[in-house]
Structures are given as C-alpha cells and as structure tokens.
Amino acid sequence: MIVVKNPHKLKEDLTSNGKTITSTAKELGYSKAYISSIITGIRNPNEKVSIGICELTGKQFEEYFFIQNVHKKITKNAD
C-alpha cells in the first residue's frame, strides 16, 4: 500500500503557484474529493495517482510517499 509521508508538504506543493485542489484534481483526472482525501490522509493513493502527482510536481516518489507492506492473514477452511 502507498502511504503519504507528509500530507502538509504534499498539499503545499500541489497548491503552489496559485493552483487549487480542484484544478489539481482535474489535471490528474480524479475528483476533488478523492485528491482531498489523499492529502488529508483519509485515503491512500493508488499507483496511478501517486505517479501522476510526482509527474505534476516534478518530484521523486520518495519525497511524498513510501510503500508499506500489508500482510494478509491466511486462514484454512476446517473440513
């Protein structure tokens, strides 16, 4: 799972140069609500969004995000 390192820095960079969350979301091809939820830490971005954010800002992936391993519990069916 991709996690935002510093939501405040991400928001600052995405809204620099007079941009808004709405215009940024439109440029990325996603809803304002989805981008806002990523910036506030409510949701985690998928690969496509995180790459789009990096391309839009000209920053490296590691500046905004890290990958957190998620271990799923494997259960066996009792027969």
mmJSON file of the N, C-alpha and C atoms, coordinates in Angstrom:
{"data_MODEL":{"atom_site":{
"group_PDB":["ATOM","ATOM","ATOM","ATOM","ATOM","ATOM","ATOM","ATOM","ATOM","ATOM","ATOM","ATOM","ATOM","ATOM","ATOM","ATOM","ATOM","ATOM","ATOM","ATOM","ATOM","ATOM","ATOM","ATOM","ATOM","ATOM","ATOM","ATOM","ATOM","ATOM","ATOM","ATOM","ATOM","ATOM","ATOM","ATOM","ATOM","ATOM","ATOM","ATOM","ATOM","ATOM","ATOM","ATOM","ATOM","ATOM","ATOM","ATOM","ATOM","ATOM","ATOM","ATOM","ATOM","ATOM","ATOM","ATOM","ATOM","ATOM","ATOM","ATOM","ATOM","ATOM","ATOM","ATOM","ATOM","ATOM","ATOM","ATOM","ATOM","ATOM","ATOM","ATOM","ATOM","ATOM","ATOM","ATOM","ATOM","ATOM","ATOM","ATOM","ATOM","ATOM","ATOM","ATOM","ATOM","ATOM","ATOM","ATOM","ATOM","ATOM","ATOM","ATOM","ATOM","ATOM","ATOM","ATOM","ATOM","ATOM","ATOM","ATOM","ATOM","ATOM","ATOM","ATOM","ATOM","ATOM","ATOM","ATOM","ATOM","ATOM","ATOM","ATOM","ATOM","ATOM","ATOM","ATOM","ATOM","ATOM","ATOM","ATOM","ATOM","ATOM","ATOM","ATOM","ATOM","ATOM","ATOM","ATOM","ATOM","ATOM","ATOM","ATOM","ATOM","ATOM","ATOM","ATOM","ATOM","ATOM","ATOM","ATOM","ATOM","ATOM","ATOM","ATOM","ATOM","ATOM","ATOM","ATOM","ATOM","ATOM","ATOM","ATOM","ATOM","ATOM","ATOM","ATOM","ATOM","ATOM","ATOM","ATOM","ATOM","ATOM","ATOM","ATOM","ATOM","ATOM","ATOM","ATOM","ATOM","ATOM","ATOM","ATOM","ATOM","ATOM","ATOM","ATOM","ATOM","ATOM","ATOM","ATOM","ATOM","ATOM","ATOM","ATOM","ATOM","ATOM","ATOM","ATOM","ATOM","ATOM","ATOM","ATOM","ATOM","ATOM","ATOM","ATOM","ATOM","ATOM","ATOM","ATOM","ATOM","ATOM","ATOM","ATOM","ATOM","ATOM","ATOM","ATOM","ATOM","ATOM","ATOM","ATOM","ATOM","ATOM","ATOM","ATOM","ATOM","ATOM","ATOM","ATOM","ATOM","ATOM","ATOM","ATOM","ATOM","ATOM","ATOM","ATOM","ATOM","ATOM","ATOM","ATOM","ATOM","ATOM","ATOM","ATOM","ATOM"],
"id":[1,2,3,4,5,6,7,8,9,10,11,12,13,14,15,16,17,18,19,20,21,22,23,24,25,26,27,28,29,30,31,32,33,34,35,36,37,38,39,40,41,42,43,44,45,46,47,48,49,50,51,52,53,54,55,56,57,58,59,60,61,62,63,64,65,66,67,68,69,70,71,72,73,74,75,76,77,78,79,80,81,82,83,84,85,86,87,88,89,90,91,92,93,94,95,96,97,98,99,100,101,102,103,104,105,106,107,108,109,110,111,112,113,114,115,116,117,118,119,120,121,122,123,124,125,126,127,128,129,130,131,132,133,134,135,136,137,138,139,140,141,142,143,144,145,146,147,148,149,150,151,152,153,154,155,156,157,158,159,160,161,162,163,164,165,166,167,168,169,170,171,172,173,174,175,176,177,178,179,180,181,182,183,184,185,186,187,188,189,190,191,192,193,194,195,196,197,198,199,200,201,202,203,204,205,206,207,208,209,210,211,212,213,214,215,216,217,218,219,220,221,222,223,224,225,226,227,228,229,230,231,232,233,234,235,236,237],
"type_symbol":["N","C","C","N","C","C","N","C","C","N","C","C","N","C","C","N","C","C","N","C","C","N","C","C","N","C","C","N","C","C","N","C","C","N","C","C","N","C","C","N","C","C","N","C","C","N","C","C","N","C","C","N","C","C","N","C","C","N","C","C","N","C","C","N","C","C","N","C","C","N","C","C","N","C","C","N","C","C","N","C","C","N","C","C","N","C","C","N","C","C","N","C","C","N","C","C","N","C","C","N","C","C","N","C","C","N","C","C","N","C","C","N","C","C","N","C","C","N","C","C","N","C","C","N","C","C","N","C","C","N","C","C","N","C","C","N","C","C","N","C","C","N","C","C","N","C","C","N","C","C","N","C","C","N","C","C","N","C","C","N","C","C","N","C","C","N","C","C","N","C","C","N","C","C","N","C","C","N","C","C","N","C","C","N","C","C","N","C","C","N","C","C","N","C","C","N","C","C","N","C","C","N","C","C","N","C","C","N","C","C","N","C","C","N","C","C","N","C","C","N","C","C","N","C","C","N","C","C","N","C","C","N","C","C","N","C","C"],
"label_atom_id":["N","CA","C","N","CA","C","N","CA","C","N","CA","C","N","CA","C","N","CA","C","N","CA","C","N","CA","C","N","CA","C","N","CA","C","N","CA","C","N","CA","C","N","CA","C","N","CA","C","N","CA","C","N","CA","C","N","CA","C","N","CA","C","N","CA","C","N","CA","C","N","CA","C","N","CA","C","N","CA","C","N","CA","C","N","CA","C","N","CA","C","N","CA","C","N","CA","C","N","CA","C","N","CA","C","N","CA","C","N","CA","C","N","CA","C","N","CA","C","N","CA","C","N","CA","C","N","CA","C","N","CA","C","N","CA","C","N","CA","C","N","CA","C","N","CA","C","N","CA","C","N","CA","C","N","CA","C","N","CA","C","N","CA","C","N","CA","C","N","CA","C","N","CA","C","N","CA","C","N","CA","C","N","CA","C","N","CA","C","N","CA","C","N","CA","C","N","CA","C","N","CA","C","N","CA","C","N","CA","C","N","CA","C","N","CA","C","N","CA","C","N","CA","C","N","CA","C","N","CA","C","N","CA","C","N","CA","C","N","CA","C","N","CA","C","N","CA","C","N","CA","C","N","CA","C","N","CA","C","N","CA","C","N","CA","C","N","CA","C","N","CA","C","N","CA","C"],
"label_alt_id":[null,null,null,null,null,null,null,null,null,null,null,null,null,null,null,null,null,null,null,null,null,null,null,null,null,null,null,null,null,null,null,null,null,null,null,null,null,null,null,null,null,null,null,null,null,null,null,null,null,null,null,null,null,null,null,null,null,null,null,null,null,null,null,null,null,null,null,null,null,null,null,null,null,null,null,null,null,null,null,null,null,null,null,null,null,null,null,null,null,null,null,null,null,null,null,null,null,null,null,null,null,null,null,null,null,null,null,null,null,null,null,null,null,null,null,null,null,null,null,null,null,null,null,null,null,null,null,null,null,null,null,null,null,null,null,null,null,null,null,null,null,null,null,null,null,null,null,null,null,null,null,null,null,null,null,null,null,null,null,null,null,null,null,null,null,null,null,null,null,null,null,null,null,null,null,null,null,null,null,null,null,null,null,null,null,null,null,null,null,null,null,null,null,null,null,null,null,null,null,null,null,null,null,null,null,null,null,null,null,null,null,null,null,null,null,null,null,null,null,null,null,null,null,null,null,null,null,null,null,null,null,null,null,null,null,null,null],
"label_comp_id":["MET","MET","MET","ILE","ILE","ILE","VAL","VAL","VAL","VAL","VAL","VAL","LYS","LYS","LYS","ASN","ASN","ASN","PRO","PRO","PRO","HIS","HIS","HIS","LYS","LYS","LYS","LEU","LEU","LEU","LYS","LYS","LYS","GLU","GLU","GLU","ASP","ASP","ASP","LEU","LEU","LEU","THR","THR","THR","SER","SER","SER","ASN","ASN","ASN","GLY","GLY","GLY","LYS","LYS","LYS","THR","THR","THR","ILE","ILE","ILE","THR","THR","THR","SER","SER","SER","THR","THR","THR","ALA","ALA","ALA","LYS","LYS","LYS","GLU","GLU","GLU","LEU","LEU","LEU","GLY","GLY","GLY","TYR","TYR","TYR","SER","SER","SER","LYS","LYS","LYS","ALA","ALA","ALA","TYR","TYR","TYR","ILE","ILE","ILE","SER","SER","SER","SER","SER","SER","ILE","ILE","ILE","ILE","ILE","ILE","THR","THR","THR","GLY","GLY","GLY","ILE","ILE","ILE","ARG","ARG","ARG","ASN","ASN","ASN","PRO","PRO","PRO","ASN","ASN","ASN","GLU","GLU","GLU","LYS","LYS","LYS","VAL","VAL","VAL","SER","SER","SER","ILE","ILE","ILE","GLY","GLY","GLY","ILE","ILE","ILE","CYS","CYS","CYS","GLU","GLU","GLU","LEU","LEU","LEU","THR","THR","THR","GLY","GLY","GLY","LYS","LYS","LYS","GLN","GLN","GLN","PHE","PHE","PHE","GLU","GLU","GLU","GLU","GLU","GLU","TYR","TYR","TYR","PHE","PHE","PHE","PHE","PHE","PHE","ILE","ILE","ILE","GLN","GLN","GLN","ASN","ASN","ASN","VAL","VAL","VAL","HIS","HIS","HIS","LYS","LYS","LYS","LYS","LYS","LYS","ILE","ILE","ILE","THR","THR","THR","LYS","LYS","LYS","ASN","ASN","ASN","ALA","ALA","ALA","ASP","ASP","ASP"],
"label_asym_id":["A","A","A","A","A","A","A","A","A","A","A","A","A","A","A","A","A","A","A","A","A","A","A","A","A","A","A","A","A","A","A","A","A","A","A","A","A","A","A","A","A","A","A","A","A","A","A","A","A","A","A","A","A","A","A","A","A","A","A","A","A","A","A","A","A","A","A","A","A","A","A","A","A","A","A","A","A","A","A","A","A","A","A","A","A","A","A","A","A","A","A","A","A","A","A","A","A","A","A","A","A","A","A","A","A","A","A","A","A","A","A","A","A","A","A","A","A","A","A","A","A","A","A","A","A","A","A","A","A","A","A","A","A","A","A","A","A","A","A","A","A","A","A","A","A","A","A","A","A","A","A","A","A","A","A","A","A","A","A","A","A","A","A","A","A","A","A","A","A","A","A","A","A","A","A","A","A","A","A","A","A","A","A","A","A","A","A","A","A","A","A","A","A","A","A","A","A","A","A","A","A","A","A","A","A","A","A","A","A","A","A","A","A","A","A","A","A","A","A","A","A","A","A","A","A","A","A","A","A","A","A","A","A","A","A","A","A"],
"label_entity_id":["1","1","1","1","1","1","1","1","1","1","1","1","1","1","1","1","1","1","1","1","1","1","1","1","1","1","1","1","1","1","1","1","1","1","1","1","1","1","1","1","1","1","1","1","1","1","1","1","1","1","1","1","1","1","1","1","1","1","1","1","1","1","1","1","1","1","1","1","1","1","1","1","1","1","1","1","1","1","1","1","1","1","1","1","1","1","1","1","1","1","1","1","1","1","1","1","1","1","1","1","1","1","1","1","1","1","1","1","1","1","1","1","1","1","1","1","1","1","1","1","1","1","1","1","1","1","1","1","1","1","1","1","1","1","1","1","1","1","1","1","1","1","1","1","1","1","1","1","1","1","1","1","1","1","1","1","1","1","1","1","1","1","1","1","1","1","1","1","1","1","1","1","1","1","1","1","1","1","1","1","1","1","1","1","1","1","1","1","1","1","1","1","1","1","1","1","1","1","1","1","1","1","1","1","1","1","1","1","1","1","1","1","1","1","1","1","1","1","1","1","1","1","1","1","1","1","1","1","1","1","1","1","1","1","1","1","1"],
"label_seq_id":[1,1,1,2,2,2,3,3,3,4,4,4,5,5,5,6,6,6,7,7,7,8,8,8,9,9,9,10,10,10,11,11,11,12,12,12,13,13,13,14,14,14,15,15,15,16,16,16,17,17,17,18,18,18,19,19,19,20,20,20,21,21,21,22,22,22,23,23,23,24,24,24,25,25,25,26,26,26,27,27,27,28,28,28,29,29,29,30,30,30,31,31,31,32,32,32,33,33,33,34,34,34,35,35,35,36,36,36,37,37,37,38,38,38,39,39,39,40,40,40,41,41,41,42,42,42,43,43,43,44,44,44,45,45,45,46,46,46,47,47,47,48,48,48,49,49,49,50,50,50,51,51,51,52,52,52,53,53,53,54,54,54,55,55,55,56,56,56,57,57,57,58,58,58,59,59,59,60,60,60,61,61,61,62,62,62,63,63,63,64,64,64,65,65,65,66,66,66,67,67,67,68,68,68,69,69,69,70,70,70,71,71,71,72,72,72,73,73,73,74,74,74,75,75,75,76,76,76,77,77,77,78,78,78,79,79,79],
"pdbx_PDB_ins_code":[null,null,null,null,null,null,null,null,null,null,null,null,null,null,null,null,null,null,null,null,null,null,null,null,null,null,null,null,null,null,null,null,null,null,null,null,null,null,null,null,null,null,null,null,null,null,null,null,null,null,null,null,null,null,null,null,null,null,null,null,null,null,null,null,null,null,null,null,null,null,null,null,null,null,null,null,null,null,null,null,null,null,null,null,null,null,null,null,null,null,null,null,null,null,null,null,null,null,null,null,null,null,null,null,null,null,null,null,null,null,null,null,null,null,null,null,null,null,null,null,null,null,null,null,null,null,null,null,null,null,null,null,null,null,null,null,null,null,null,null,null,null,null,null,null,null,null,null,null,null,null,null,null,null,null,null,null,null,null,null,null,null,null,null,null,null,null,null,null,null,null,null,null,null,null,null,null,null,null,null,null,null,null,null,null,null,null,null,null,null,null,null,null,null,null,null,null,null,null,null,null,null,null,null,null,null,null,null,null,null,null,null,null,null,null,null,null,null,null,null,null,null,null,null,null,null,null,null,null,null,null,null,null,null,null,null,null],
"Cartn_x":[0.853,0.0,0.907,0.517,1.264,0.705,1.602,1.209,1.898,1.173,1.733,2.601,3.842,4.765,4.346,4.147,3.869,2.716,1.49,0.339,0.402,0.945,1.028,1.928,3.099,4.021,3.394,2.706,2.048,1.017,0.22,-0.789,-0.137,0.917,1.627,2.132,2.752,3.313,2.228,1.12,0.046,-0.725,-0.684,-1.432,-0.511,0.731,1.648,1.324,1.864,1.666,0.208,-0.58,-1.977,-2.914,-2.422,-3.287,-4.209,-5.328,-6.256,-6.33,-6.921,-7.127,-8.024,-9.008,-9.926,-9.181,-8.33,-7.597,-6.579,-5.965,-5.016,-5.727,-6.873,-7.654,-8.062,-8.472,-8.884,-7.706,-6.524,-5.321,-4.961,-5.159,-4.837,-5.921,-7.123,-8.219,-8.997,-8.98,-9.703,-10.586,-11.483,-12.383,-11.643,-12.158,-11.602,-11.674,-12.776,-12.964,-11.881,-11.556,-10.55,-9.167,-8.787,-7.484,-7.415,-8.494,-8.531,-8.365,-8.992,-8.889,-7.481,-6.753,-5.353,-4.503,-4.725,-3.952,-4.178,-5.391,-5.689,-5.34,-4.943,-4.544,-5.678,-6.867,-8.015,-7.893,-7.403,-7.237,-5.788,-5.408,-4.075,-4.192,-3.217,-3.284,-2.949,-3.497,-3.083,-1.828,-1.294,-0.051,-0.192,-1.296,-1.511,-1.567,-2.264,-2.381,-1.034,-0.323,0.958,1.966,1.979,2.871,2.443,1.146,0.634,1.014,0.939,1.324,2.811,3.622,5.064,5.37,4.7,4.906,4.442,3.34,2.781,3.69,4.289,5.134,6.606,6.988,8.396,9.259,8.63,9.352,9.464,10.395,10.575,9.539,9.183,8.205,8.531,9.808,10.244,10.049,9.902,9.707,8.327,7.343,5.971,5.446,5.92,5.289,6.289,5.745,6.503,5.554,6.14,5.343,5.36,4.163,4.011,3.528,4.236,3.826,2.598,1.674,0.451,0.418,0.406,0.354,-1.073,-1.535,-2.896,-2.852,-3.794,-3.882,-4.481,-3.795,-4.276,-4.979,-6.213,-6.968,-7.266,-7.303,-7.639,-9.054,-9.719,-11.09,-11.016,-11.768,-11.822,-12.84,-12.382,-13.293,-13.749],
"Cartn_y":[-1.158,0.0,1.233,2.252,3.505,4.463,5.074,5.974,7.323,8.404,9.75,10.003,10.421,10.709,11.954,13.041,14.324,15.01,14.775,15.363,16.889,17.558,19.026,19.491,18.861,19.211,18.899,17.774,17.401,18.46,18.893,19.918,21.223,21.614,22.849,22.793,21.674,21.544,21.482,20.822,20.71,22.013,22.869,24.12,25.325,25.082,26.197,26.85,27.997,28.737,29.025,29.231,29.61,28.479,27.248,26.11,25.812,25.188,24.753,23.236,22.676,21.226,20.82,21.648,21.359,21.302,22.286,22.297,21.16,20.863,19.749,18.429,18.236,17.007,16.865,17.96,17.936,17.56,18.126,17.804,16.327,15.78,14.368,13.425,13.968,13.144,12.439,13.016,12.433,13.495,13.066,14.016,14.799,15.984,16.814,16.065,15.37,14.63,13.561,12.844,11.787,12.374,13.423,14.049,14.664,15.299,15.876,14.805,13.654,12.58,11.996,12.053,11.614,12.626,13.906,14.974,15.013,14.725,14.765,13.452,12.45,11.187,10.214,10.537,9.639,8.415,8.628,7.524,7.467,6.315,6.14,6.162,6.762,6.828,5.489,5.27,4.094,4.459,3.51,3.73,4.849,4.831,5.805,7.236,7.436,8.768,9.228,8.366,8.764,9.127,8.383,8.699,10.015,10.214,11.467,12.673,12.535,13.619,13.929,12.912,13.124,13.801,13.376,13.998,15.457,15.72,17.064,18.018,17.538,18.387,18.343,17.345,17.198,16.646,16.003,15.44,13.927,13.354,11.91,11.27,10.028,9.271,9.309,9.12,9.036,10.34,11.446,12.723,12.825,12.148,12.228,10.936,9.807,8.526,7.487,6.472,5.261,4.077,2.925,1.712,0.927,0.65,-0.105,-1.501,-2.493,-3.875,-4.194,-4.875,-5.295,-6.815,-7.4,-8.86,-9.298,-10.128,-10.633,-11.956,-12.107,-13.336,-14.434,-15.549,-16.681,-17.641,-17.933,-18.863,-20.118,-21.221,-22.502,-22.853,-23.441,-23.915,-25.216,-25.293,-26.53,-27.456,-28.559,-29.52,-30.574],
"Cartn_z":[0.0,0.0,0.0,-0.764,-0.842,0.201,0.97,2.053,1.848,2.124,2.029,3.263,3.043,4.147,4.916,4.194,4.822,4.077,4.506,3.813,3.686,4.697,4.657,3.505,3.352,2.265,0.915,0.822,-0.422,-0.807,0.145,-0.127,-0.558,0.128,-0.234,-1.665,-2.034,-3.377,-4.45,-4.14,-5.127,-5.302,-4.3,-4.396,-4.57,-4.931,-5.172,-6.52,-6.735,-7.986,-8.278,-7.234,-7.42,-7.794,-7.804,-8.121,-6.941,-7.245,-6.209,-6.226,-5.189,-5.158,-6.324,-6.63,-7.738,-9.062,-9.328,-10.607,-10.667,-9.54,-9.485,-9.753,-9.115,-9.318,-10.777,-11.378,-12.791,-13.691,-13.39,-14.165,-14.049,-12.863,-12.635,-13.151,-13.387,-13.885,-12.791,-11.588,-10.461,-9.822,-8.95,-8.292,-7.216,-6.928,-5.858,-4.529,-4.302,-3.049,-2.871,-3.94,-3.864,-3.581,-4.29,-4.079,-2.679,-2.244,-0.891,0.175,-0.031,0.96,1.011,-0.083,-0.09,0.673,0.388,1.022,2.53,2.962,4.395,5.1,4.359,4.957,5.215,4.718,4.9,4.004,2.783,1.834,1.38,0.884,0.314,-1.205,-1.864,-3.33,-3.967,-5.147,-5.906,-6.701,-7.424,-8.162,-9.191,-9.916,-10.983,-10.441,-9.339,-8.746,-8.212,-7.504,-6.931,-8.025,-9.106,-10.224,-10.869,-11.03,-11.599,-10.758,-9.445,-8.54,-8.704,-8.779,-8.959,-10.295,-11.342,-12.649,-12.643,-11.99,-11.927,-11.154,-10.085,-9.243,-9.637,-10.415,-10.794,-9.671,-8.702,-7.549,-7.687,-6.937,-6.905,-5.979,-6.26,-5.476,-3.987,-3.65,-2.261,-1.482,-2.187,-1.492,-0.854,-1.438,-0.94,-0.333,-0.819,-0.499,-0.01,0.657,0.939,0.765,0.585,0.39,1.686,2.195,3.433,3.068,3.555,3.304,4.127,3.505,4.186,4.131,5.298,5.371,5.596,4.704,4.841,5.603,6.48,7.266,6.384,6.343,5.555,6.506,6.181,7.015,6.223,6.926,6.296,6.67,5.719,5.991,6.769,7.823,8.614,7.961,7.483,6.846,7.792],
"occupancy":[1.0,1.0,1.0,1.0,1.0,1.0,1.0,1.0,1.0,1.0,1.0,1.0,1.0,1.0,1.0,1.0,1.0,1.0,1.0,1.0,1.0,1.0,1.0,1.0,1.0,1.0,1.0,1.0,1.0,1.0,1.0,1.0,1.0,1.0,1.0,1.0,1.0,1.0,1.0,1.0,1.0,1.0,1.0,1.0,1.0,1.0,1.0,1.0,1.0,1.0,1.0,1.0,1.0,1.0,1.0,1.0,1.0,1.0,1.0,1.0,1.0,1.0,1.0,1.0,1.0,1.0,1.0,1.0,1.0,1.0,1.0,1.0,1.0,1.0,1.0,1.0,1.0,1.0,1.0,1.0,1.0,1.0,1.0,1.0,1.0,1.0,1.0,1.0,1.0,1.0,1.0,1.0,1.0,1.0,1.0,1.0,1.0,1.0,1.0,1.0,1.0,1.0,1.0,1.0,1.0,1.0,1.0,1.0,1.0,1.0,1.0,1.0,1.0,1.0,1.0,1.0,1.0,1.0,1.0,1.0,1.0,1.0,1.0,1.0,1.0,1.0,1.0,1.0,1.0,1.0,1.0,1.0,1.0,1.0,1.0,1.0,1.0,1.0,1.0,1.0,1.0,1.0,1.0,1.0,1.0,1.0,1.0,1.0,1.0,1.0,1.0,1.0,1.0,1.0,1.0,1.0,1.0,1.0,1.0,1.0,1.0,1.0,1.0,1.0,1.0,1.0,1.0,1.0,1.0,1.0,1.0,1.0,1.0,1.0,1.0,1.0,1.0,1.0,1.0,1.0,1.0,1.0,1.0,1.0,1.0,1.0,1.0,1.0,1.0,1.0,1.0,1.0,1.0,1.0,1.0,1.0,1.0,1.0,1.0,1.0,1.0,1.0,1.0,1.0,1.0,1.0,1.0,1.0,1.0,1.0,1.0,1.0,1.0,1.0,1.0,1.0,1.0,1.0,1.0,1.0,1.0,1.0,1.0,1.0,1.0,1.0,1.0,1.0,1.0,1.0,1.0,1.0,1.0,1.0,1.0,1.0,1.0],
"B_iso_or_equiv":[0.0,0.0,0.0,0.0,0.0,0.0,0.0,0.0,0.0,0.0,0.0,0.0,0.0,0.0,0.0,0.0,0.0,0.0,0.0,0.0,0.0,0.0,0.0,0.0,0.0,0.0,0.0,0.0,0.0,0.0,0.0,0.0,0.0,0.0,0.0,0.0,0.0,0.0,0.0,0.0,0.0,0.0,0.0,0.0,0.0,0.0,0.0,0.0,0.0,0.0,0.0,0.0,0.0,0.0,0.0,0.0,0.0,0.0,0.0,0.0,0.0,0.0,0.0,0.0,0.0,0.0,0.0,0.0,0.0,0.0,0.0,0.0,0.0,0.0,0.0,0.0,0.0,0.0,0.0,0.0,0.0,0.0,0.0,0.0,0.0,0.0,0.0,0.0,0.0,0.0,0.0,0.0,0.0,0.0,0.0,0.0,0.0,0.0,0.0,0.0,0.0,0.0,0.0,0.0,0.0,0.0,0.0,0.0,0.0,0.0,0.0,0.0,0.0,0.0,0.0,0.0,0.0,0.0,0.0,0.0,0.0,0.0,0.0,0.0,0.0,0.0,0.0,0.0,0.0,0.0,0.0,0.0,0.0,0.0,0.0,0.0,0.0,0.0,0.0,0.0,0.0,0.0,0.0,0.0,0.0,0.0,0.0,0.0,0.0,0.0,0.0,0.0,0.0,0.0,0.0,0.0,0.0,0.0,0.0,0.0,0.0,0.0,0.0,0.0,0.0,0.0,0.0,0.0,0.0,0.0,0.0,0.0,0.0,0.0,0.0,0.0,0.0,0.0,0.0,0.0,0.0,0.0,0.0,0.0,0.0,0.0,0.0,0.0,0.0,0.0,0.0,0.0,0.0,0.0,0.0,0.0,0.0,0.0,0.0,0.0,0.0,0.0,0.0,0.0,0.0,0.0,0.0,0.0,0.0,0.0,0.0,0.0,0.0,0.0,0.0,0.0,0.0,0.0,0.0,0.0,0.0,0.0,0.0,0.0,0.0,0.0,0.0,0.0,0.0,0.0,0.0,0.0,0.0,0.0,0.0,0.0,0.0],
"pdbx_formal_charge":[null,null,null,null,null,null,null,null,null,null,null,null,null,null,null,null,null,null,null,null,null,null,null,null,null,null,null,null,null,null,null,null,null,null,null,null,null,null,null,null,null,null,null,null,null,null,null,null,null,null,null,null,null,null,null,null,null,null,null,null,null,null,null,null,null,null,null,null,null,null,null,null,null,null,null,null,null,null,null,null,null,null,null,null,null,null,null,null,null,null,null,null,null,null,null,null,null,null,null,null,null,null,null,null,null,null,null,null,null,null,null,null,null,null,null,null,null,null,null,null,null,null,null,null,null,null,null,null,null,null,null,null,null,null,null,null,null,null,null,null,null,null,null,null,null,null,null,null,null,null,null,null,null,null,null,null,null,null,null,null,null,null,null,null,null,null,null,null,null,null,null,null,null,null,null,null,null,null,null,null,null,null,null,null,null,null,null,null,null,null,null,null,null,null,null,null,null,null,null,null,null,null,null,null,null,null,null,null,null,null,null,null,null,null,null,null,null,null,null,null,null,null,null,null,null,null,null,null,null,null,null,null,null,null,null,null,null],
"auth_seq_id":[1,1,1,2,2,2,3,3,3,4,4,4,5,5,5,6,6,6,7,7,7,8,8,8,9,9,9,10,10,10,11,11,11,12,12,12,13,13,13,14,14,14,15,15,15,16,16,16,17,17,17,18,18,18,19,19,19,20,20,20,21,21,21,22,22,22,23,23,23,24,24,24,25,25,25,26,26,26,27,27,27,28,28,28,29,29,29,30,30,30,31,31,31,32,32,32,33,33,33,34,34,34,35,35,35,36,36,36,37,37,37,38,38,38,39,39,39,40,40,40,41,41,41,42,42,42,43,43,43,44,44,44,45,45,45,46,46,46,47,47,47,48,48,48,49,49,49,50,50,50,51,51,51,52,52,52,53,53,53,54,54,54,55,55,55,56,56,56,57,57,57,58,58,58,59,59,59,60,60,60,61,61,61,62,62,62,63,63,63,64,64,64,65,65,65,66,66,66,67,67,67,68,68,68,69,69,69,70,70,70,71,71,71,72,72,72,73,73,73,74,74,74,75,75,75,76,76,76,77,77,77,78,78,78,79,79,79],
"auth_comp_id":["MET","MET","MET","ILE","ILE","ILE","VAL","VAL","VAL","VAL","VAL","VAL","LYS","LYS","LYS","ASN","ASN","ASN","PRO","PRO","PRO","HIS","HIS","HIS","LYS","LYS","LYS","LEU","LEU","LEU","LYS","LYS","LYS","GLU","GLU","GLU","ASP","ASP","ASP","LEU","LEU","LEU","THR","THR","THR","SER","SER","SER","ASN","ASN","ASN","GLY","GLY","GLY","LYS","LYS","LYS","THR","THR","THR","ILE","ILE","ILE","THR","THR","THR","SER","SER","SER","THR","THR","THR","ALA","ALA","ALA","LYS","LYS","LYS","GLU","GLU","GLU","LEU","LEU","LEU","GLY","GLY","GLY","TYR","TYR","TYR","SER","SER","SER","LYS","LYS","LYS","ALA","ALA","ALA","TYR","TYR","TYR","ILE","ILE","ILE","SER","SER","SER","SER","SER","SER","ILE","ILE","ILE","ILE","ILE","ILE","THR","THR","THR","GLY","GLY","GLY","ILE","ILE","ILE","ARG","ARG","ARG","ASN","ASN","ASN","PRO","PRO","PRO","ASN","ASN","ASN","GLU","GLU","GLU","LYS","LYS","LYS","VAL","VAL","VAL","SER","SER","SER","ILE","ILE","ILE","GLY","GLY","GLY","ILE","ILE","ILE","CYS","CYS","CYS","GLU","GLU","GLU","LEU","LEU","LEU","THR","THR","THR","GLY","GLY","GLY","LYS","LYS","LYS","GLN","GLN","GLN","PHE","PHE","PHE","GLU","GLU","GLU","GLU","GLU","GLU","TYR","TYR","TYR","PHE","PHE","PHE","PHE","PHE","PHE","ILE","ILE","ILE","GLN","GLN","GLN","ASN","ASN","ASN","VAL","VAL","VAL","HIS","HIS","HIS","LYS","LYS","LYS","LYS","LYS","LYS","ILE","ILE","ILE","THR","THR","THR","LYS","LYS","LYS","ASN","ASN","ASN","ALA","ALA","ALA","ASP","ASP","ASP"],
"auth_asym_id":["A","A","A","A","A","A","A","A","A","A","A","A","A","A","A","A","A","A","A","A","A","A","A","A","A","A","A","A","A","A","A","A","A","A","A","A","A","A","A","A","A","A","A","A","A","A","A","A","A","A","A","A","A","A","A","A","A","A","A","A","A","A","A","A","A","A","A","A","A","A","A","A","A","A","A","A","A","A","A","A","A","A","A","A","A","A","A","A","A","A","A","A","A","A","A","A","A","A","A","A","A","A","A","A","A","A","A","A","A","A","A","A","A","A","A","A","A","A","A","A","A","A","A","A","A","A","A","A","A","A","A","A","A","A","A","A","A","A","A","A","A","A","A","A","A","A","A","A","A","A","A","A","A","A","A","A","A","A","A","A","A","A","A","A","A","A","A","A","A","A","A","A","A","A","A","A","A","A","A","A","A","A","A","A","A","A","A","A","A","A","A","A","A","A","A","A","A","A","A","A","A","A","A","A","A","A","A","A","A","A","A","A","A","A","A","A","A","A","A","A","A","A","A","A","A","A","A","A","A","A","A","A","A","A","A","A","A"],
"auth_atom_id":["N","CA","C","N","CA","C","N","CA","C","N","CA","C","N","CA","C","N","CA","C","N","CA","C","N","CA","C","N","CA","C","N","CA","C","N","CA","C","N","CA","C","N","CA","C","N","CA","C","N","CA","C","N","CA","C","N","CA","C","N","CA","C","N","CA","C","N","CA","C","N","CA","C","N","CA","C","N","CA","C","N","CA","C","N","CA","C","N","CA","C","N","CA","C","N","CA","C","N","CA","C","N","CA","C","N","CA","C","N","CA","C","N","CA","C","N","CA","C","N","CA","C","N","CA","C","N","CA","C","N","CA","C","N","CA","C","N","CA","C","N","CA","C","N","CA","C","N","CA","C","N","CA","C","N","CA","C","N","CA","C","N","CA","C","N","CA","C","N","CA","C","N","CA","C","N","CA","C","N","CA","C","N","CA","C","N","CA","C","N","CA","C","N","CA","C","N","CA","C","N","CA","C","N","CA","C","N","CA","C","N","CA","C","N","CA","C","N","CA","C","N","CA","C","N","CA","C","N","CA","C","N","CA","C","N","CA","C","N","CA","C","N","CA","C","N","CA","C","N","CA","C","N","CA","C","N","CA","C","N","CA","C","N","CA","C","N","CA","C","N","CA","C","N","CA","C"],
"pdbx_PDB_model_num":[1,1,1,1,1,1,1,1,1,1,1,1,1,1,1,1,1,1,1,1,1,1,1,1,1,1,1,1,1,1,1,1,1,1,1,1,1,1,1,1,1,1,1,1,1,1,1,1,1,1,1,1,1,1,1,1,1,1,1,1,1,1,1,1,1,1,1,1,1,1,1,1,1,1,1,1,1,1,1,1,1,1,1,1,1,1,1,1,1,1,1,1,1,1,1,1,1,1,1,1,1,1,1,1,1,1,1,1,1,1,1,1,1,1,1,1,1,1,1,1,1,1,1,1,1,1,1,1,1,1,1,1,1,1,1,1,1,1,1,1,1,1,1,1,1,1,1,1,1,1,1,1,1,1,1,1,1,1,1,1,1,1,1,1,1,1,1,1,1,1,1,1,1,1,1,1,1,1,1,1,1,1,1,1,1,1,1,1,1,1,1,1,1,1,1,1,1,1,1,1,1,1,1,1,1,1,1,1,1,1,1,1,1,1,1,1,1,1,1,1,1,1,1,1,1,1,1,1,1,1,1,1,1,1,1,1,1]
}}}
